[in-house]
Amino acid sequence: MSWRRRTPLPAPPLGTGWREAEFCVLDLETTGMDLRRDEIVSYGAVIVASGRINCGRSAYGLVRPERTVSVAALAVHHLRQVDLAGAPRIDDVLDDLTDLLAHRALVAHAAWFEEAFLNRVLRRRGRALGSAVIDTAALLRACGLTAVGTPRESSIEAAARQLGVPVHTPHHALGDAVTAAEVFLVLATRLERRLSTRDERPLSVRQLCELSRRYGA
């Protein structure tokens, strides 16, 4: 079997302090939880730049899947086949997703899920996510707020309530992306304060990615 090498998306400057960097905070809703077969049905994204959520640079879209939405997934996001019938196919929105992710670090809650689905669709263009991925569930553990080794992460809603930030439209891709962005800002700020006592340099994108890998599920 021949394997085609996939080109990673353009990466952000990993040595940049997190307050000077840009992040794409992304949430996906899907037809189910099978990472190999299920498909994306909606996506929501917000851009965090200069340590702030830029509400004017948000994106939301529906995607028409080839696979039927499972009963379990329908009970979560309430997107029916009829709701998706007029939506574009994933190939038609892939350029938009690529533009959102290029030159930015991806932020997601339980990022293994978004990574798996994004890498599957990016494969269609011979592309892949790079190493600049930040998992808010892992950062929660890095802050000592969730026990290491906990089987699967608590929901983004539970994380937000734990940190005292608002929850925006649960199980709607854009609502969850906004909630995740707020959670990310709180956690990055806490980690910045903790690590600043050890290192005078600002907390970098690279450090956040490394913490995500170290404390990942």
N, C-alpha and C positions, 0 to 999 in steps of 0.2 A: 504494500500500500504506500502511495506517495503522500508526503505531508508538505503542505505549503506553509512556509514561514509567515506568520502574521505580524504586521507592523504595529507596535504600540501607538496609541494616540499621543499627540504632542503633550509632553509632561510640563507641569509648572516648575518653577525654580524651587527645588526642595529645601535649599538653604535659607529661603526667605522667612522672615518672621511671620507668624500666622496673621498678625494684624495688618500686614502689608500684602498678603496673598489673596487670591480669589479661589472660591470653592463652589462647586455645584452640589447642592444638597438635593438628593433625588429619592423619590419613592415610586415603586411600581405596584400596580394591582395586576393579577394574573388569572388565568383560567383554573389554576390549581397550584399545588406545591411540588409537583414533579419537575425537578430542575432540568431534566433532559427532554421532556415532551410537552409540558404546559407552555402557554404563550402569554405575552403581555397583552393586557386589555386597556390599560390606561397608565399614564405617567404624569408625574408632577415634579417640578423642579424650581428651586429658587437659588439665586446667586448671593453668596455672602462675599462682600468685598470691604476691605478696610475695617474689619471687625463688626460689620453691620449687615443686616438683611436688606437687600435692595428689592423692595416690593415691585418696582417698575420693571424688573428683569426676571419675572416669573414665567413659567410655561406650564400648560396643561393640555393634554390631548387624549382622546380615545383611540383605540386601535382595534381593528376588526380581525379577530383570530380565525384560524382555520379549525381549531379545536373547540369543542363545546365547553362552555363554562361549567365547572363542576358545581354540584349542589352546595358543597362546603364553601367554595369560593363565593358563590352567589350570596350565601348567608352573611358573608363578611362585607363585601363591597357593593352588593345589590345592583351590579351591572348585568342586565339580561342580554340574551342574544339580540333581541329586538333593539335594544339601546345601542348596540354596536354595529348594526347592519349597515349603516351609512358611513361608518368611520373609515379612514384610510387604512391600508395594510401596513405592516411594520416596515416594509421596504420603502414606503412613501414618506415615513417620518424619520427614517434612520439618519438622514443628513441633519435634521434638526437636533436629534439626540447627540450626534457627533459634535456639532457646533457648541452645544451646551457643555460638553465634557472636555473639549480640547483646551489645553493650557490651564486646566483647573484640576484641583484635587477633588475626587468624588467623595462625598460624605453621605452615609446612609446608616440607618439603624439596623443592626444585624446585616452588615454589608455583604456577607456571603451570598445572600439571596439575590440582591441587585447585581452583584458581580457575575453570578452564574447566568442570569438571564441576559444581561448586557453582552457578555462575551459570546454567547450563542448567536445573538443577532449581528454583532459586529463581525463575526466570522464571515458573514455574507459578503463583506467588503474587504476581506483580508486584513482586518484590523483587530485589535484587542485592547483592553484596558491595560494601563501600565501599573506601576507599583504604588502610585499616589492615591491610595484608598484609605479613608478614615472611617472607622466604625464607632458610632456613638455608644453602642452597647459595650464595646471593649473599653472605651474611655471611661464609662461609668464604673467598670471594674477597676480601672487604673486609679480612679479617685477613691477606691475603697468603699463604693456604695453598693456593689453587688458582689457576692462571693465568687471568687475564681473557681471555675469548674462547674458553675451552675448549668444544668442541662437546658440549652436554648435560652434566649434572652427574654427578659420581660418586654412587654409591648412598649412602643414609643409613648403611648398615653400614660402608662405606669411610670416611665422614666420622667416624663414631664411633671407629673404630680409629685413625684419624689423630690424634684428640684424646685417646685413651686412656680412653674411657668405655665402659661395657658395651653390648653389643648384645642387645636383648630380642626373641626370637621373630621372626626375619626374615620378611618378606612376610606377616605377620599384621598387620592394620590397627592393632590396639591395641598390639602389640609395637613396631611401627615408630613409632607416635605417642609412646610412652614414650622410645624411643631418640632421636627428633627433639627431644623436650623437653629431654633431657640435653645434647644437642649445642647447642641454643639457649642454655641457661644458661651453658655454657662460652664460647661465642662472645660473648654479651652482656657477660659479665664481662671478657673480653679487650678488647673494644671500649671498655668503660667506662674501663679503665685507660689505654688509648691516648689517648682523647679528653679525659680529665680533665686532661691536661697543657696543653690548649689552651683549655679552657672550665671554669670552676668549677662550672657547673650540672651536675646529674646527667644521664646519658645518658637521653634521652626516647624514648617510643614513636615520636614523629614522626621522630627521627633514625634509628631502626632501620628504619622504613618507607622513608625516603629512601635509606639505604644499600642496601636491598633492590632499589629501582628502579635505582639507579646501577650496581650490580654484577650486575644480573639478566642471565640468559643471553639 
